[in-house]
Amino acid sequence: MFPGATIDREAASYVVVGAPLDATTTFQPGTRFGPDRVRRFAETYDDYDRRTDSRFSALGVHDAGDVRPWDDVPAYLDHLAAELRSVVYDESVPLLVGGEHTVTHAGVEAVDPDALVICDAHLDLRDAYDGNPLNHACVTRRCLDDLGVDRAVIVGARTGSEAEWERAADADVEVVAPEDAREWVDGLDGDAFAGETVYCSVDIDGLDPAYAPGTGTMEPFGVAPRTVRDLVRAVAPRADGFDAVEVNDRDDGQAAALAAKLLREFAYSHAAATTE
């Protein structure tokens, strides 16, 4: 159970769902261990948050456990989306913990947002990778082309194929380079995403691997943790769903600790905005 998640599902405002999918990782596998690892490294965090003057245990968080994956990825994503859609139908906010970035497909399908805000080292705009359109390197493309997302903002992207960069030049994609991320976050105001529904996804490899080495495809020169924290804080009040993905077991807990903290930051900030 995610530490501090104490409330029953029926009364929950937020529902944590683990999605330990590890089917299409292309370099270092291990995302199947991500959800349990994120829960483990959240155990030491204090319940009280001074910034919002609130307690995580009082936010109405329920941990629904993991949706166990199997080798049929399309069928798994359909099932996961149905589980997350039930959270949305109950007027709760899904907090999805991966697992590879492909699981964001299910989160977006369930929430059906207008805009997708992603922290990611990679563009993930391939139409297919090794012939697979549901590879983790394709998730942003699938959300735009197949799931009806109107636009995607990819913060921290610093690598991609030539074809991906060409796709990123289209009007429905905004790429914020790591060196511009701080300015972009600081520039968000009350009019940002006005009239839009939003889904927020954090691929832990969007952060510099010096801070989060426990991920499958490390890419140097990434975003600093405080910038990603402030991104999550700024986007959370406008978002109807959140995920933290691509954590694996190949470090001493740095990546999992960051993912757990960012999930909590999302919940604190979202709750504070909805109770104002």
N, C-alpha and C positions, 0 to 999 in steps of 0.2 A: 504494500500500500504506500502511496506517495505520502510522506510525512506531513501531517497537518490536515489530511483529507479525512474528515471524520463524519461527514453528514450522509444520510441515506440518499439514494439516487432520486427518490421522489421529491425531495426537498432541495435538491442541489441547484446551485446557480452555475457551477462549473463542473465538468466531468472529465477526468483524466482517463485517456484510453491509450494503452500501449499497443504498438503495431511493430513487432520485432521482425519485419520482413528483411531478408538478406538473400534475395534471389538474383539480383542483377549487378551486384557490386563488381567493379571492373579492376580493382587493384588489391586493396587490403580488406578482406571480409571481416565480419564481426558485428555488423549492425544488429544482428539477432540478440545481442546482449545489451543493446542500448537502453531499452525501457527499464530493465532491472537495475542497470548501472546508474541511470539518472535518479531513480528512487533511492538507491543506496547512498549516493553522495549528497542527497538533500537532507539526510538525517541530522546533520549537525547544525542546520540553520535555525536561528532563533525564530520563534513564532511571531514576535512583535516586529513591525516595520515602522520605524520612527517617521519616515518621510510622509506616509499616509496616515499615521496614528491608527493603525489597524493590526489585527492579528490574522495570520493566514488561516488558522483554525476557525475563524469566525466569518470567513468569506463564503462559506457554503460550497466547499469542494468535496466531490466524491470521486474515488478512484474505482473505476469499473474493471480494473485488471487489464490483461492483454487479450487481444483478438489473435488467436494463434494462427500463424500463416501456414500455407501449404504450397506445393510447387506450381499450381495453376494460378499465375499472377492475375490475369483478368478476373477470374472467379473470386479470388481473394479480395481484390479491390472493390468488386461489387458488394461483397459481404461486409467489408469494412465500412464502405460508404453507407450501407443500410444501418449499421450500428451507430454511426455518427449522425445520420439523419434522425434517428430516434432521439438523440440528445437535443438536436435543434428543435424537433417537434415538441419536446418537453420544455421549450423556452430556456434551455441551458446553453452554455457556451462550451464547445468541445475544445479540450486541450490535448492534442495528439502528440504522443512521444514515439519517435521511430528509433530503429528501423531506417531503411534507406529512403532517399528523398521521393521515391515513387509513391509512398503512402500519402503524400500531399495531394495526389490525384483524388483520393477518396475524401479527404478533408474538404477540398474545394467543391467536389461534386455534392457533398452534403450541405455545405453552407451556401453555395451558389452566389458568390460575391461578384460585384462589378469590377473591383480592383484587387490585384494580388501584389502584396509587398513582400519581397523575399530578400533575405540576407544570404548571399551565396558567392563562393569563389568562382563558380562556373555559370555560364549562361543557361545551360540546360535547355537549349533551344534546338537541339537536333531533332529532325523528323524521325530518325531511327538510329540506333547504335547497334552494330552487328546484326542488323535486320530486325531489331526488336523496338517497336515504337513505345513500349512501356518500360524501357530501360531508365534507370535513375537519371541519365544524362538528357532525358527528353521531357521531363515533367512540366517545365514551364511552357514548352511548345504544346503539350497536350492540353494544358489548362486554357491556353489562348485559342487553339484551333478546334478543340473538341468539346470543351466544357463551358464555353460561352463567356469566359472572362474578357472584359472589354479592354483592360490594359494591365500590364505588369511593370512594376518598378523593381529592378534588380540591383540591390545595394551591395557593393563590395566585389562585383564581378571583375575579374582580371584575366580571364582566359576563355577561349572558345575556338571552335573551328572557323574557317573562313566563311562557310555557309551560315554558321550561327551569327557571326557579326553582321552579315548581310541581313538576316532576319531581324536582328536587334535594331537595325536602322529604320524599321517600319514604325508607323505612328503609334502603334499600340504597345510599344516597348520603350521604357526609359532605363538606361544603364547609368548607375552612379558609381564611379570608380572609387576605390578605397581612399585615395587622397582627397576626394570630394565628399566623402560620407559625412564628416563632421559638419560641414557647411550645410549639406542637405538636411540633416536632422535638425540643426539649429534654425533652419528656415521654415520648418513646419509650423503652421499657425492654425487658428480655429477654422479657417476656410479650406485647409487641406482635406481633400477627399469629400468635400461638401456634396451632399446628394448621392454619394456612392456608398455601397456596402463593401467591406474590406475583409480580406483574409490575410493573416500575417504568418509567414513561414521563416524559420531560422534554420538554415543548413549550417551546422557548426563549423564547416570548413570555410565559411565566409570570414570567420575570424582568422587572424594570423596563426599559423601552426605552432608558433612559439607559445601561444596561450592555449591552444586546443589541438594537441598532437594526436589525440585519440579519434581519428577519423579515417575514412577509407582512401581519399584522394587529396592529399595535402597540397596546398598551393601557397608558396611564400608571398610576402608583401600584402598581407590582408588587413582587416579592420581591427581596431583595438576594442577590448571588451567594454569599456565605458561608452564608446560610441554606439555599439550594438545595444547595450542596456538602454541608452537614451532613445534609440530608435524604437525599441519595444515599448518604452514608456509613452512615447509620443503617439504611436500608432494604435496602442491598445484601446483607448477610449472610442476609437472609430471602427474597431474590428469585431466581427462576429465569430471568429475562430482563430486558433493559433496552433502551430506545431513547432517542435524542435526535433531535428532529424540528423542522421548520419553520425551519431555517436557510436563508437565501438569500444573494444576493451584493450586497445593497444597503447595505453598510457597509464599514468598513476592516478587517474580520476579527474584530470584537468578539464577535459571536454565535457564529461558528465556533470561536473560541478557547475560549469558555466551554463549548460542546458537547463539544469534544475533551477538555477538562480534566475535565468531569463523567463522560465515558465512562471515562477513566483512573481517576478516583476510585472509580467503581463496581467496576472490575476489581481495584484494590488492596484495597478493603475486602472484597469477596466472597472473594478469595483468602486474605486474612489470616484470615477467619473459618473457612474450610474446612480450614485447615492447623493450627488450634489443637489 
